[in-house]
Amino acid sequence: MIYFDNSATTKAHSEIINTFVAVNEKFWANPASIHEFGHHTNELLETAREQIAEILQTPSDKVYFTSGGTESNNLAIFGLANKYKYRGNHVLISAIEHPSVLEAGKRLSTQGFKVEYIPVNKDGVISLEEVEKLLRDDTVLVSVMHVNNETGAIQPIKELSSIVRGNSRALIHIDAVQSFGKMKVNFDELDVDAITISSHKIHGLKGSGLLALKKFIEVEPILFGGGQELGIRSGTTPVPLAVSTAKAVRMASQNIEDHVEKLQKMTNDLASFLQTFSIVKLISPENRAPHILTFSVRKLKGEVLINALQKEGVLVSTSSACSSRQIKTSHVLKAMHIEDDYIKGVIRLSLSTMNTLDEIQQFKKVFRHVMNVIKGE
Ligand SMILES: Cc1ncc(COP(=O)(O)O)c(C=O)c1O
């Protein structure tokens, strides 16, 4: 099997699975318990938090473990907008966000907030001029993803933050689910206030992730109960998942330059290959994340190609795994105004460092064969 669907999820590193098992076996106490066993388990939890805080260069009491990207995005959108609503009720979200941001935004707009959407250009990159026009004195939050999950387009976060800082008092949240561990992500340098990371996209475990904030930034909780996770996320903290998340974050940050180089080499090779087909159009812009390459075959349904590739042992997906079981056309492709001839045939290849150059060569053979059968190309 050749697995090119790593933006949907990645295979967990065996070291991370081993960590999860070991913590479950040895430190299964409730970290809030007063006895020594609870105390030791809590120490492990806090060490995990500190390790992440050190990598993100933020105080450890600003790192909250969550159930993943969706929860972290919800916590950021509702939590920041509500905490700072005394500054205003205007929220800006990009038109190409993941549904966990878009739907949270929709819900906010029924709760007294005015939510507006930042358009993108044909490359799927937000328009900074539009951001400048849309910002208002009462803008309280701007949420833009770092890398788009459907196209790999890298968003100009640093430029965005300087415009937002220069023109408003709004807070900035980035969804870094598709960038962290795939390229260098410096939370401090990007000059944003909140960042979402999901473990299962970086070879960690499903159902875990985090939201980190900068020093002095606060969020309103969205889960209420016993006040765990520093009052921000009630419910007994799953220490094995938290420790596994810290391990995934550490492993994803180590040798990042080498990871980027390897991923870039593989996807650049795929891009050159795909461009030799006259009916193939690359959808990913040149400035894309190193692990994602999205393309389309003219007048061909994506599902037909996915099934044909699957028969040959190659697993890929339509542009987003979350919506690929739905018939709806992707909101990202619509926002990019992809032509009718291409919009239904969009395929996303998403790689990880577990993939090899040999698999790229095998993919080329399979793709040539499949195109020959389907399209006679
Ligand atoms: C950009 C982006 N944000 C958020 C999520 C949601 O993450 P999770 O699956 O951990 O809830 C995804 C997952 O597909 C994603 O690609």
The ligand as a Gaussian input file, in Angstrom:
#p B3LYP/6-31G(d) Opt

LIG

0 1
 C       -6.681000      22.516000       8.887000
 C       -7.380000      21.588000       9.827000
 N       -7.897000      22.084000      10.954000
 C       -8.527000      21.297000      11.843000
 C       -8.678000      19.953000      11.631000
 C       -9.390000      19.104000      12.653000
 O       -8.471000      18.375000      13.400000
 P       -8.951000      17.087000      14.245000
 O       -9.156000      15.987000      13.257000
 O       -7.809000      16.823000      15.174000
 O      -10.190000      17.477000      14.958000
 C       -8.179000      19.392000      10.443000
 C       -8.379000      17.945000      10.148000
 O       -8.654000      17.539000       9.050000
 C       -7.504000      20.231000       9.509000
 O       -6.982000      19.748000       8.389000

